[in-house]
Each structure stands twice: as structure tokens, then as C-alpha cells.
Amino acid sequence: MTVSHLSNIRIREFDPLDAECLVRIHRELRENFEEHDINKEFILDISRRADFRFFVAVINHEIVGFVGVLFHESVGRGEIGPCLLYTSDAAD
């Protein structure tokens, strides 16, 4: 996919139907992640955690990125990552 206008990106909350696409993107770009063994069940499990929020970036109904946010209530902080925007340049 060639991204010509980043202004067309829409950010929305993760939907369980997104899991397969996220796994595919993760596998294609696994060298960019510290955790290499990701599968659909893992994605669905973390998306159900009360202390975790998952978002996807979409252009024309196609997922082009994702980010997760883990909240540490005990210390009042959050942790963001991994964060990925999948463009034609990232695939090269």
C-alpha cells in the first residue's frame, strides 16, 4: 500500500476482528519488534486486559498500523508500545 496522504489516517479502538491483520503485519515486520512470537490468541488476550488499550490506524478501511497502551495504576503511569505505521517505505 502506498500512503500518499497521512491526513487520511483514522485512529480507532481495536476490534477482535483486527487480530489476524495485526498478526500478519507483525510477522512481516518482526525484526522491528523485541517480541517475535506473536499469535492471534496473544493479541486477543492482551486486548481483553482491563489495564490495556489497543488502537489501530486505518486508511480506506485497511489497517496500516497499531499501538498498545498499558496503564500501571499502582504507579500512575502508562507505557506505550509497540507502535507501528506500515507504509510502502516500511516494507522495502
Backbone as numpy.savetxt, mean C-alpha at the origin, in Angstrom:
# Nx Ny Nz CAx CAy CAz Cx Cy Cz
1.84 1.06 -16.53 1.00 2.23 -16.53 1.88 3.47 -16.53
1.60 4.39 -17.40 2.32 5.66 -17.43 1.48 6.69 -16.70
2.05 7.29 -15.68 1.35 8.31 -14.90 1.76 9.66 -15.46
0.82 10.32 -16.13 1.16 11.61 -16.72 0.79 12.77 -15.81
-0.24 12.61 -14.99 -0.67 13.69 -14.11 -0.91 13.14 -12.72
0.02 13.43 -11.80 -0.13 12.94 -10.44 -1.33 13.58 -9.76
-1.86 14.67 -10.32 -3.04 15.29 -9.73 -4.27 14.40 -9.88
-4.18 13.36 -10.71 -5.30 12.43 -10.89 -5.35 11.35 -9.82
-4.39 11.35 -8.92 -4.34 10.32 -7.88 -5.43 10.58 -6.84
-6.12 9.52 -6.49 -7.12 9.57 -5.43 -6.66 8.62 -4.32
-6.68 9.08 -3.08 -6.31 8.24 -1.94 -7.60 7.79 -1.27
-7.70 6.49 -1.01 -8.87 5.96 -0.32 -8.44 4.88 0.66
-9.34 4.53 1.55 -9.04 3.47 2.50 -8.99 2.13 1.77
-8.17 1.26 2.28 -8.02 -0.10 1.76 -9.35 -0.83 1.84
-9.62 -1.61 0.83 -10.77 -2.52 0.79 -10.19 -3.93 0.69
-10.75 -4.92 1.39 -10.21 -6.28 1.30 -10.06 -6.80 -0.14
-10.86 -6.29 -1.06 -10.73 -6.71 -2.46 -9.44 -6.20 -3.09
-8.75 -5.27 -2.43 -7.49 -4.72 -2.93 -6.30 -5.64 -2.65
-6.46 -6.61 -1.77 -5.34 -7.41 -1.27 -4.53 -8.06 -2.39
-5.18 -8.68 -3.34 -4.45 -9.37 -4.42 -3.57 -8.40 -5.20
-4.08 -7.22 -5.48 -3.32 -6.23 -6.23 -2.11 -5.76 -5.42
-2.28 -5.54 -4.13 -1.17 -5.12 -3.29 -0.08 -6.18 -3.23
-0.48 -7.42 -3.15 0.49 -8.52 -3.14 1.25 -8.56 -4.46
0.55 -8.37 -5.56 1.19 -8.38 -6.88 2.22 -7.25 -6.99
1.83 -6.04 -6.61 2.74 -4.90 -6.65 3.95 -5.16 -5.75
3.68 -5.66 -4.56 4.75 -5.94 -3.61 5.74 -6.95 -4.18
5.24 -7.99 -4.81 6.13 -9.01 -5.40 6.96 -8.45 -6.54
6.34 -7.61 -7.37 7.06 -7.03 -8.50 8.20 -6.12 -8.04
8.02 -5.47 -6.89 9.00 -4.50 -6.40 9.58 -4.91 -5.06
9.68 -6.20 -4.81 10.09 -6.71 -3.49 11.45 -6.20 -3.02
12.33 -5.86 -3.94 13.64 -5.37 -3.52 13.56 -4.02 -2.81
12.43 -3.34 -2.91 12.23 -2.04 -2.26 11.68 -2.16 -0.84
11.44 -3.38 -0.38 10.83 -3.59 0.93 11.75 -4.42 1.82
11.71 -4.16 3.12 12.51 -4.96 4.04 11.85 -6.31 4.31
10.53 -6.38 4.21 9.79 -7.64 4.41 9.48 -8.21 3.03
10.02 -9.39 2.72 9.86 -9.95 1.37 8.76 -10.98 1.25
8.36 -11.58 2.33 7.40 -12.69 2.27 6.00 -12.21 2.64
5.35 -11.52 1.70 4.02 -10.97 1.92 3.02 -11.77 1.09
1.88 -12.10 1.71 0.83 -12.81 0.98 -0.52 -12.17 1.31
-1.56 -12.63 0.66 -2.89 -12.06 0.81 -3.37 -12.14 2.26
-3.13 -13.25 2.92 -3.59 -13.42 4.31 -2.92 -12.41 5.23
-1.62 -12.15 5.01 -0.91 -11.17 5.80 -1.53 -9.78 5.62
-1.77 -9.39 4.38 -2.38 -8.09 4.09 -3.74 -7.98 4.77
-4.57 -9.01 4.65 -5.89 -8.97 5.26 -5.81 -8.93 6.78
-4.88 -9.67 7.36 -4.72 -9.68 8.82 -4.33 -8.30 9.35
-3.35 -7.66 8.73 -2.94 -6.36 9.25 -4.01 -5.30 9.01
-4.78 -5.45 7.94 -5.82 -4.46 7.65 -6.95 -4.52 8.68
-7.06 -5.61 9.39 -8.13 -5.77 10.40 -7.71 -5.30 11.79
-6.44 -4.99 11.96 -5.97 -4.56 13.28 -6.58 -3.22 13.67
-6.95 -3.09 14.92 -7.54 -1.84 15.42 -6.54 -0.70 15.43
-5.24 -1.02 15.52 -4.21 0.02 15.60 -3.54 0.28 14.25
-4.15 -0.16 13.16 -3.54 -0.04 11.84 -4.55 0.52 10.85
-4.10 1.45 10.01 -4.92 1.97 8.91 -4.14 1.75 7.62
-4.85 1.39 6.59 -4.25 1.07 5.31 -4.93 1.92 4.24
-4.15 2.54 3.37 -4.67 3.38 2.30 -4.06 2.96 0.97
-4.82 3.18 -0.10 -4.31 2.90 -1.44 -4.43 4.16 -2.29
-3.50 4.29 -3.23 -3.53 5.38 -4.21 -4.07 4.80 -5.51
-5.03 5.51 -6.11 -5.73 4.99 -7.29 -5.73 6.05 -8.39
-5.48 5.60 -9.61 -5.65 6.43 -10.79 -6.53 5.66 -11.76
-7.65 6.27 -12.15 -8.58 5.62 -13.09 -8.94 4.20 -12.65
-9.27 4.05 -11.39 -9.71 2.77 -10.81 -8.60 1.71 -10.74
-7.35 2.10 -10.99 -6.24 1.17 -10.89 -5.36 1.56 -9.70
-5.05 0.59 -8.85 -4.21 0.85 -7.69 -2.77 1.06 -8.16
-2.21 2.21 -7.76 -0.84 2.55 -8.16 0.06 2.74 -6.94
-0.47 2.55 -5.74 0.35 2.70 -4.56 -0.41 2.35 -3.29
0.33 2.30 -2.19 -0.29 2.00 -0.90 0.59 2.49 0.23
-0.01 2.64 1.39 0.70 3.03 2.59 -0.06 2.50 3.80
0.70 2.12 4.81 0.12 1.67 6.06 0.53 2.59 7.19
-0.35 2.76 8.17 -0.06 3.60 9.34 -0.38 2.78 10.58
0.63 2.59 11.43 0.48 1.86 12.68 0.51 2.86 13.81
-0.53 2.85 14.64 -0.62 3.77 15.77 -0.18 3.06 17.04
0.73 3.69 17.77 1.19 3.17 19.06 0.50 3.99 20.15
-0.66 3.54 20.61 -1.42 4.30 21.59 -0.66 4.48 22.90
0.12 3.48 23.27 0.82 3.55 24.56 1.84 4.69 24.62
2.39 5.08 23.47 3.37 6.17 23.45 2.86 7.38 22.68
1.65 7.29 22.15 1.06 8.42 21.44 1.74 8.78 20.14
2.24 7.78 19.42 2.92 8.01 18.15 2.39 7.08 17.08
2.68 7.45 15.85 2.34 6.61 14.72 3.57 6.29 13.90
3.49 5.20 13.16 4.57 4.77 12.28 3.98 4.60 10.89
4.58 5.24 9.89 4.07 5.18 8.53 5.01 4.33 7.68
4.42 3.41 6.93 5.23 2.62 6.01 4.72 1.20 5.90
5.05 0.48 4.90 5.79 0.99 3.74 4.90 1.89 2.90
5.51 2.74 2.13 4.80 3.66 1.27 5.33 3.47 -0.14
4.43 3.30 -1.09 4.87 3.04 -2.46 3.93 3.70 -3.45
4.48 4.38 -4.43 3.73 4.86 -5.58 4.34 4.18 -6.79
3.56 3.34 -7.44 4.03 2.49 -8.53 3.77 3.20 -9.85
4.83 3.70 -10.48 4.71 4.38 -11.77 5.53 3.61 -12.80
5.44 4.00 -14.02 6.22 3.33 -15.07 7.71 3.45 -14.77
8.15 4.56 -14.18 9.56 4.74 -13.83 9.99 3.75 -12.76
9.10 3.43 -11.81 9.43 2.49 -10.74 9.62 1.09 -11.29
8.93 0.77 -12.36 9.01 -0.57 -12.93 10.26 -0.76 -13.78
10.91 0.33 -14.20 12.11 0.22 -15.06 13.30 -0.25 -14.29
